[in-house]
Amino acid sequence: MNNPEDILIGITRLTSKIETEYPELYRFLEENPITLPTMAHPEVHKKELQDYLESLEQLLDKHLKTHKKDKGLN
């Protein structure tokens, strides 16, 4: 993903997938008040968006691996 708009689309799609297919995981995506900006229009950089997308991907991947182990499918 080369531009911030594409990364935002990826974040939105992955978040929606987690919400609909893995609701037990979705509750962990709540924003931490400490990380929320206090400015009305904070500047968000491409690197921050990419890092967030990667963290979502890692969270889902870890959940899937753990879920498989719990079900004895691994």
C-alpha positions as CSV (number, residue, x, y, z in Angstrom):
1,M,0.0,0.0,0.0
2,N,1.6,3.1,-1.2
3,N,-0.6,6.0,0.0
4,P,-2.5,6.9,3.1
5,E,-5.9,6.4,1.5
6,D,-5.0,2.8,0.5
7,I,-3.8,2.1,4.0
8,L,-7.0,3.6,5.5
9,I,-9.1,1.3,3.2
10,G,-7.0,-1.6,4.4
11,I,-7.6,-0.7,8.0
12,T,-11.4,-0.2,7.4
13,R,-11.7,-3.6,5.6
14,L,-9.7,-5.5,8.3
15,T,-11.6,-3.8,11.1
16,S,-14.9,-4.7,9.5
17,K,-13.7,-8.3,9.0
18,I,-12.7,-8.6,12.6
19,E,-16.0,-7.0,13.7
20,T,-18.2,-9.4,11.7
21,E,-16.1,-12.6,11.7
22,Y,-14.3,-12.4,15.1
23,P,-16.5,-10.4,17.5
24,E,-14.7,-11.9,20.4
25,L,-11.5,-10.1,19.1
26,Y,-13.3,-6.9,18.1
27,R,-13.7,-5.8,21.8
28,F,-9.9,-5.5,22.1
29,L,-9.9,-2.8,19.4
30,E,-11.4,-0.1,21.6
31,E,-9.3,3.0,21.7
32,N,-7.2,3.7,24.7
33,P,-8.0,7.2,26.0
34,I,-4.2,7.8,26.5
35,T,-3.6,7.4,22.8
36,L,-6.4,9.6,21.6
37,P,-5.2,13.0,20.5
38,T,-6.5,16.1,22.2
39,M,-6.2,18.3,19.1
40,A,-9.3,18.8,16.9
41,H,-7.5,17.8,13.7
42,P,-4.4,15.9,14.5
43,E,-2.0,15.1,11.7
44,V,-1.6,11.4,11.0
45,H,1.4,10.2,9.0
46,K,1.6,7.3,6.6
47,K,4.0,5.4,8.9
48,E,1.6,5.6,11.8
49,L,-1.3,4.3,9.6
50,Q,0.9,1.5,8.3
51,D,2.0,0.6,11.8
52,Y,-1.6,0.4,13.0
53,L,-2.6,-1.8,10.0
54,E,0.3,-4.1,10.8
55,S,-0.7,-4.3,14.4
56,L,-4.3,-5.3,13.4
57,E,-2.9,-8.0,11.1
58,Q,-0.7,-9.3,13.8
59,L,-3.6,-9.3,16.3
60,L,-5.8,-11.3,13.9
61,D,-3.0,-13.7,13.0
62,K,-2.2,-14.4,16.7
63,H,-5.9,-14.9,17.4
64,L,-6.3,-17.4,14.5
65,K,-3.2,-19.4,15.6
66,T,-4.4,-19.5,19.2
67,H,-7.9,-20.4,18.1
68,K,-6.6,-23.3,16.0
69,K,-4.6,-24.6,18.9
70,D,-7.6,-24.4,21.2
71,K,-9.7,-26.4,18.8
72,G,-6.9,-28.9,18.3
73,L,-6.7,-28.2,14.6
74,N,-3.0,-27.3,14.6
